[in-house]
Amino acid sequence: MADKPVTVAVPEERVPEFYVWFAHFLSAAPGAEPSMPGPGPWRGGGRGRGGPGRWAHVEVEPWTSDDADTARWLYAKLADPARELLDLLLDEPAKRWSGNALAERLGLEKGAHGVAGILAWPGRYCRKLGRPLPIATAKRDDGGTDYWVEAAPAALFAAARATSA
């Protein structure tokens, strides 16, 4: 099925949150609700439609050491900005980076919005693979988003990076 361009108005202060949600939407199976990690409206914070936890029901298989070929495929498919983002996070596994700090480090003109936007295509690829984004996210108290890679996907994607060089 062909992609359909869609334009929506999003309040300026919620654009980063929207991009993160959209990346998870693309990684979810068609017709399923996006799986959103960490605290936030998608975990029953009161702003999501349908009540607490409505958006938390997507079944995806976690990344495991058996996914080496899949991780290499995904890493190779990443556009340069997404690869640079993942590489930065892989260099310091489990370190949480704010969207603004990542944007500054990566030289993104759109700031934190640009970081969130980079995740759209990786989210789509992950949906096809039946895997979550290897980049974890969590909403910050200041309204921003933190990004990091957990230990298991970090090891898997660091090996994928090493073999693709």
Secondary structure, DSSP 8 states (H G I E B T S, - for coil): -----------GGGHHHHHHHHHHHHHS-TTS-----SSSGGGTSS-STTSTTTT---------GGGHHHHHHHHHHS-HHHHHHHHHHHHSTT--EEHHHHHHHHT-TTTHHHHHHHTHHHHHHHHHHT---SSEEEE-TTS-EEEE--HHHHHHHHHHHHHH-
